[in-house]
Amino acid sequence: MKYRITGIGAMIIMIFAVFFANTIYGEKPTNRIHQHLTARQHNEGCDCDGSEFCTHLPLVLIDTGGAEIPGAPITDENGRELGFTTTDEGESMLNAKISVMSSDDQNHHPSDKPDLKSDVMIRVRGNSSRYFDKKSYLLRLIDEKGDYENEEMMGMAPHYEWALHGPFLDKSLIRNYMWYNIAGEFMGYAPNVRFCEVILNGEYQGVYVMVETITNGDDCRIDISEPVDGLNDTGYVLRLDRGSTTPIKNIITFSNYSFRNMQRYDIQYPRSGDLTEEMADAIAQDFSDFEKSLYSYDYDTDDYGYYHDINVESFVDYFIINEFLVNYDAGWLSTYIYKDIGGKYEMVVWDFNSACENYTEVLTKPQHFDMQYTVLYYMFMKDEYFVNHIIERYRELRESYLNEEYLYNYIDETVEYLGPAIERNFEVWGYTFDEYLPLKPERRNPENHEEAIEQIKNFIHERGEWMDENIEILLQYSHESKNKKFNH
């Protein structure tokens, strides 16, 4: 009964939030599915008799035939990364089998008839997360001929590529699920997500989050044009990170060769199979032209200003959600920007694993701003119009999707939905509360799941309170006295 009452409360708050945001900011309501509000609950018609594994969450079975999944890091005696493991044949991805049980009206067991059964190519994914004991995986569904096969996944729109995120650093288990969903309510696009539990080669692996990857898709994901044979024009997605292992994807842009950016841009879409050298050069030139304008004395002029090239609302929202969560990989790493033919650049969120004070203490203290120093926002923040837009939008979001009561309720509802899956997860990974203590000083590491949840709530309260009082200090970065050499 408690769940039902709080569930109604959450829906009322959400409806108010959507109405408020749409009224103020002119947005269209989303059709986003929040799994914890719509899916089967763990206390509904329980039919688990103990004869086999049983869960109310979607269940994913992966069978590699006993082969090791490639993509784990190879290091030398000093811990320096030398490369990644491959299959016995030297391939970066392994052919395996996947079965997914995800019916809305029943619990799930390994013996159930799967809602999705497919061949799959799989590898370990992530940067720092490759080193975690609980691995995350990239999945590509294929047919019997080995061609990519678009399939619906747990109610998400059909596609062949998926990221299977295993919360490990995030001992709350909910950061990516929660913040992708909330970002998806007020941004143009954020990846759809679903909780699930995973069994790999017969061994239980715990709670995972199935995530859409950031790419183009038929009636789903990012709505940008596909490559056309013989032409270099295409919609494209860039990632700012450490670069790709596929050379043709790596591009050098103005911010690289002018030494303003020490990270690398790589082309995430089009895929390497569709990407030509000429197309990659055209994309690099197109983005460099934008960067040259952005870093010029004309960055804010009527004729050449940055706002001719970007969807300002998208960049403002990206700044706010990552700054509110002190998610400071954003803008340097795991940073995605996309553009359609004839369109403007837009941002899309990715990876909240270390958000909400789940990283280095110096960077995650709630009482500071940092996004203004990133390679893109360094110049945007020189424009008073852009900064005022941030301040106004932040005030609006604090009355809706970043409202403390709404966020607390979202957390409680999500934890309630996960139910016994949390305990099952930590039967495997519970040692991390004693042995895996990445946050320094060590007192910052939660001692159990309840403390991990409380850590997020405390952070939200402290961060929101500080930003409410100090958001206008961002205006210092656009003040004339700071930017005389840039302004006419």
C-alpha positions in Angstrom: 0.0 0.0 0.0 2.9 2.3 0.8 4.2 1.9 -2.8 0.8 2.8 -4.3 0.5 5.9 -2.3 4.0 7.2 -3.1 3.5 6.1 -6.7 0.5 8.4 -7.0 2.4 11.2 -5.4 5.3 10.8 -7.9 2.9 10.9 -10.8 1.2 14.1 -9.5 4.6 15.7 -9.1 5.7 14.6 -12.5 2.6 15.9 -14.2 3.1 19.2 -12.5 6.7 19.3 -13.6 5.9 18.6 -17.2 3.1 21.2 -17.2 5.4 23.8 -15.7 8.3 23.1 -17.9 6.2 23.1 -21.1 4.4 26.4 -20.1 7.6 28.2 -19.3 10.0 26.8 -21.9 7.8 26.0 -24.7 8.6 22.2 -24.7 6.6 19.3 -26.0 5.7 16.6 -23.5 7.8 13.5 -24.0 6.5 9.9 -24.3 9.4 8.6 -22.2 8.8 5.4 -20.2 10.0 5.5 -16.6 10.2 1.8 -15.9 9.8 2.0 -12.2 6.4 3.7 -12.6 5.0 1.5 -15.3 6.5 -2.0 -15.0 5.5 -5.0 -12.8 6.4 -4.5 -9.2 8.2 -7.2 -7.1 5.2 -7.6 -4.8 2.6 -8.2 -7.5 1.4 -11.8 -7.9 4.7 -13.3 -6.8 5.0 -16.8 -8.3 8.6 -17.5 -7.2 8.6 -21.0 -5.5 12.4 -21.2 -5.1 12.9 -23.9 -7.7 14.9 -21.5 -10.0 16.0 -17.9 -10.2 13.0 -15.5 -10.3 12.8 -11.8 -10.8 10.3 -9.1 -11.5 12.9 -7.3 -13.5 13.7 -8.1 -17.2 16.1 -11.0 -17.3 19.1 -11.2 -19.7 20.8 -14.6 -20.3 24.2 -14.5 -22.2 25.9 -17.6 -23.3 29.4 -17.4 -24.7 30.0 -21.2 -24.7 32.6 -20.6 -21.9 34.7 -18.2 -24.0 36.1 -15.1 -22.3 34.5 -11.9 -23.5 37.2 -9.7 -25.2 37.9 -6.1 -24.4 39.4 -6.4 -20.9 42.5 -4.2 -20.4 46.0 -5.6 -20.7 48.6 -3.8 -18.5 52.3 -4.0 -17.8 53.9 -4.5 -14.4 53.4 -0.8 -13.6 49.7 -0.8 -14.4 50.2 1.0 -17.8 47.6 0.0 -20.3 49.0 -1.8 -23.3 45.8 -2.8 -25.1 42.8 -5.0 -24.8 42.2 -8.7 -24.9 40.8 -10.3 -28.1 39.2 -13.6 -29.0 41.3 -16.6 -29.9 41.0 -15.6 -33.5 42.2 -12.1 -32.7 38.8 -10.4 -33.0 37.7 -7.5 -30.8 34.1 -8.9 -30.4 32.9 -12.4 -29.6 29.9 -14.2 -31.1 27.5 -15.4 -28.4 23.9 -16.0 -27.7 21.5 -13.7 -25.8 18.0 -14.4 -24.5 15.8 -11.6 -22.9 12.7 -12.1 -20.8 10.8 -8.8 -20.4 7.1 -9.4 -20.3 5.1 -6.8 -18.4 2.7 -9.2 -16.8 4.8 -11.9 -15.2 8.0 -12.6 -13.3 10.9 -14.0 -15.2 12.9 -17.2 -14.9 15.8 -18.7 -16.9 13.5 -21.5 -18.2 10.9 -19.0 -19.6 10.4 -18.6 -23.3 12.4 -15.5 -24.2 10.8 -12.4 -25.7 14.0 -11.8 -27.6 16.4 -14.5 -28.7 19.3 -13.7 -30.9 22.9 -14.2 -31.9 25.0 -11.3 -30.5 28.5 -9.8 -30.8 29.8 -8.8 -27.4 32.8 -7.1 -25.9 33.7 -5.3 -22.7 33.1 -1.5 -23.0 34.0 1.7 -21.2 37.2 3.5 -20.3 37.9 3.3 -16.5 35.0 0.9 -16.1 36.9 -1.7 -18.1 39.0 -2.1 -14.9 36.0 -2.8 -12.7 35.3 -6.3 -11.5 31.7 -6.0 -12.7 32.1 -5.5 -16.4 29.9 -3.5 -18.8 29.3 -4.7 -22.3 28.6 -3.5 -25.8 26.1 -5.7 -27.6 25.4 -5.9 -31.3 22.5 -8.1 -32.3 23.1 -10.1 -35.5 21.1 -12.6 -37.7 22.2 -16.1 -38.8 24.3 -14.5 -41.6 26.1 -12.2 -39.2 24.3 -9.1 -40.4 23.1 -6.5 -37.9 19.5 -7.2 -36.8 17.3 -4.4 -35.3 15.2 -5.8 -32.4 13.1 -4.2 -29.8 14.7 -4.4 -26.4 12.6 -4.4 -23.2 10.1 -2.1 -24.8 12.7 0.2 -26.3 12.6 1.0 -30.0 14.2 -1.6 -32.3 18.0 -1.3 -32.9 20.9 -3.6 -33.2 23.3 -1.9 -30.8 23.0 -1.7 -27.0 25.1 -0.8 -24.0 24.7 -3.1 -20.9 25.9 -1.0 -18.0 26.9 -2.7 -14.8 26.8 -0.3 -11.8 30.0 -0.9 -9.8 31.5 2.5 -8.9 27.9 3.6 -8.4 26.9 1.6 -5.3 23.4 3.1 -5.3 22.8 1.3 -8.7 20.5 4.1 -9.9 22.6 7.1 -11.1 22.5 6.3 -14.9 18.9 5.1 -14.8 17.7 8.2 -12.9 19.6 10.9 -14.7 19.1 9.6 -18.3 15.4 9.5 -17.6 15.2 13.0 -16.0 17.4 14.5 -18.7 15.2 12.9 -21.3 12.2 14.7 -19.9 13.5 18.2 -20.7 16.3 17.8 -23.3 15.7 17.0 -26.9 17.1 13.4 -26.5 18.7 11.3 -23.8 19.2 7.5 -24.1 16.4 5.3 -23.0 17.2 2.8 -20.2 15.8 -0.2 -18.5 16.9 -2.1 -15.3 17.5 -5.8 -15.7 19.3 -8.7 -14.1 22.0 -10.6 -15.9 23.1 -14.3 -15.9 26.3 -14.9 -17.8 27.1 -18.6 -18.7 24.8 -19.7 -15.9 26.3 -17.4 -13.2 24.3 -14.5 -11.7 26.0 -11.1 -12.4 23.6 -8.7 -10.6 21.6 -5.6 -11.5 22.4 -4.0 -14.9 21.0 -1.1 -16.9 20.3 -1.7 -20.6 21.0 1.6 -22.4 20.5 2.9 -26.0 23.8 3.8 -27.6 24.1 7.3 -29.1 23.6 6.8 -32.8 21.0 7.2 -35.6 18.1 4.7 -35.8 14.9 4.2 -37.7 12.3 6.2 -35.8 14.4 6.1 -32.6 17.6 7.5 -31.1 19.0 10.6 -32.7 17.0 11.8 -35.7 19.8 12.7 -38.2 20.3 11.8 -41.9 22.0 8.7 -43.1 25.0 8.8 -45.5 24.2 8.8 -49.2 26.5 6.9 -51.6 28.7 9.2 -53.5 28.1 12.2 -51.3 30.1 13.5 -48.3 27.1 15.3 -46.7 25.6 13.4 -43.8 24.3 13.8 -40.3 27.0 13.0 -37.8 27.7 12.4 -34.1 31.1 13.3 -32.6 32.5 12.1 -29.3 35.1 14.1 -27.3 37.1 11.6 -25.4 40.4 9.6 -25.8 39.8 8.8 -29.5 38.8 5.6 -31.3 40.8 2.4 -31.9 39.5 2.7 -35.5 41.8 5.2 -37.2 39.3 6.5 -39.8 37.0 7.7 -37.0 39.6 10.0 -35.4 39.7 13.5 -36.7 41.8 16.5 -35.9 39.8 19.7 -35.5 40.7 23.4 -35.0 40.7 23.0 -31.2 43.2 20.2 -31.4 45.8 21.8 -33.7 45.5 25.1 -31.9 46.2 23.3 -28.6 42.9 24.4 -27.0 41.8 20.8 -26.6 44.1 18.0 -25.5 41.4 15.3 -25.9 40.3 13.8 -29.2 37.2 14.0 -31.3 36.1 10.8 -33.0 33.2 10.1 -35.3 30.6 7.9 -33.6 28.2 8.1 -36.5 28.3 7.3 -39.4 29.7 3.9 -38.6 33.1 2.9 -39.9 31.5 0.7 -42.6 29.8 3.7 -44.1 32.5 6.2 -43.4 34.9 7.3 -46.2 38.1 9.3 -45.8 36.4 12.1 -47.8 33.4 12.0 -45.5 35.6 12.1 -42.4 37.6 15.1 -43.8 34.3 16.9 -44.6 33.0 16.4 -41.0 36.3 17.5 -39.6 36.3 20.7 -41.7 32.6 21.4 -40.8 33.3 21.2 -37.1 36.5 23.1 -37.4 34.7 25.9 -39.1 32.3 26.1 -36.2 35.2 26.1 -33.7 37.1 28.8 -35.6 34.1 31.0 -35.4 33.6 30.2 -31.7 37.2 31.0 -30.8 37.3 34.2 -32.9 36.6 37.8 -32.0 33.3 37.4 -33.8 32.1 34.7 -31.4 29.0 36.8 -30.3 28.4 39.0 -33.4 25.2 39.1 -35.4 26.9 37.9 -38.5 29.1 35.1 -37.2 28.1 34.4 -33.6 28.1 30.9 -32.2 24.3 30.9 -31.9 23.9 30.6 -35.7 25.5 27.1 -35.3 24.1 25.6 -32.1 20.7 24.9 -30.5 21.3 27.2 -27.6 18.6 25.5 -25.4 20.4 22.1 -25.9 23.7 23.5 -24.8 22.2 25.3 -21.8 20.4 22.2 -20.6 23.5 20.1 -21.0 25.5 22.6 -18.9 22.8 22.8 -16.2 22.3 19.0 -15.6 26.0 18.2 -15.6 26.9 21.2 -13.4 24.0 20.5 -11.0 25.3 17.0 -10.6 29.0 18.1 -10.7 29.4 15.5 -13.4 32.8 16.8 -14.6 33.7 14.2 -17.1 31.2 16.1 -19.2 32.9 18.6 -21.5 36.2 16.6 -21.5 35.3 12.9 -21.7 32.2 11.0 -22.7 30.9 14.1 -24.4 28.6 13.8 -27.5 27.6 16.4 -29.9 25.6 15.9 -33.1 24.3 17.8 -36.1 22.0 17.0 -39.1 22.5 18.2 -42.6 21.6 21.9 -42.6 20.9 21.7 -38.9 22.5 23.0 -35.7 24.7 21.3 -33.2 23.0 19.7 -30.2 24.3 18.0 -27.1 23.3 14.6 -25.6 24.1 13.4 -22.1 26.1 10.3 -21.4 27.5 8.6 -18.3 26.5 9.8 -14.8 28.5 7.0 -13.1 30.6 9.5 -11.1 27.9 12.2 -10.6 26.6 13.4 -7.3 29.9 13.3 -5.3 30.9 9.9 -6.6 34.4 11.0 -7.7 37.5 12.9 -6.5 36.5 15.1 -3.6 38.2 18.3 -5.0 36.1 18.1 -8.1 32.8 17.0 -6.5 32.4 19.5 -3.7 29.0 21.0 -4.1 30.2 24.6 -3.5 31.8 25.5 -6.9 31.3 25.7 -10.6 33.6 24.0 -13.2 31.9 23.5 -16.5 32.8 27.0 -17.6 36.4 25.8 -18.2 35.6 23.0 -20.6 36.7 23.3 -24.3 33.2 24.3 -25.6 31.8 26.3 -22.7 34.9 28.4 -22.2 33.7 30.7 -25.0 30.0 30.4 -24.6 30.4 31.7 -21.0 31.9 34.9 -22.3 28.5 35.9 -23.7 26.1 37.5 -21.2 23.1 36.3 -23.2 24.2 32.6 -22.8 24.9 33.0 -19.1 21.6 34.7 -18.4 19.9 31.9 -20.3 21.6 29.4 -18.0 20.4 31.3 -14.9 16.8 31.6 -16.1 16.6 28.0 -17.2 18.1 26.8 -13.9 15.5 28.7 -11.9 12.7 27.0 -14.0 14.1 23.5 -13.6 14.4 23.9 -9.9 10.6 24.2 -9.9 10.2 21.0 -11.9 12.7 18.3 -12.8 15.4 19.5 -10.4 13.0 20.2 -7.6 14.3 18.5 -4.4 11.0 16.9 -3.5 10.6 15.5 -7.0 14.1 14.1 -7.0 13.8 12.5 -3.5 10.5 10.9 -4.5 12.1 9.6 -7.8 14.9 8.0 -5.8 12.6 6.4 -3.3 10.3 5.0 -6.0 13.2 3.6 -8.0 14.6 1.9 -4.9 11.2 0.5 -4.1 10.9 -0.8 -7.6 14.2 -2.6 -7.5 13.2 -4.3 -4.3 14.9 -7.7 -3.7 17.1 -7.3 -6.7 19.3 -4.9 -4.6 20.0 -7.7 -2.1 20.7 -10.2 -4.8 23.1 -7.8 -6.5 25.1 -7.3 -3.3 25.2 -11.0 -2.5 27.7 -11.0 -5.4 29.2 -7.5 -5.2 28.7 -6.7 -1.5 32.4 -7.0 -0.8 32.8 -3.6 -2.5 31.5 -1.9 0.6 34.5 -3.2 2.6 37.2 -3.8 -0.1 36.6 -1.4 -3.0 36.9 2.1 -1.6 37.8 4.5 -4.5 36.6 7.7 -2.9 39.2 9.6 -0.9 39.2 10.2 2.0 37.8 6.8 2.8 35.0 8.1 5.0 33.3 9.2 1.8 32.6 5.6 0.7 29.2 4.3 1.7 29.2 1.3 4.0 25.9 -0.2 2.5 23.3 0.5 -0.1 21.2 2.7 2.2 24.2 5.0 2.8 24.8 5.1 -1.0 21.2 6.3 -1.5 21.5 8.8 1.4 24.7 10.1 -0.2 22.8 11.1 -3.3 20.0 12.8 -1.4 22.4 14.7 0.8 24.3 15.9 -2.2 21.1 17.0 -4.0 20.1 19.1 -1.0 23.5 20.7 -0.5 24.1 21.3 -4.2 20.7 22.7 -4.9 20.9 25.0 -1.8 24.3 26.3 -2.9 23.4 26.8 -6.5 20.2 28.6 -5.6 22.2 31.2 -3.7 25.1 31.4 -6.1 24.0 30.7 -9.7 24.4 34.4 -10.6 28.1 34.4 -9.9 28.4 32.7 -13.3 27.9 36.2 -14.7 31.5 37.0 -13.8 32.7 34.9 -16.8 30.8 37.2 -19.2 31.7 40.5 -17.6 33.3 43.1 -19.9 36.3 43.5 -17.5 37.1 39.8 -18.0 36.6 39.8 -21.8 37.9 43.1 -23.2 40.3 41.4 -25.6 37.4 39.4 -27.1 34.7 42.1 -27.3 34.5 45.0 -29.6 
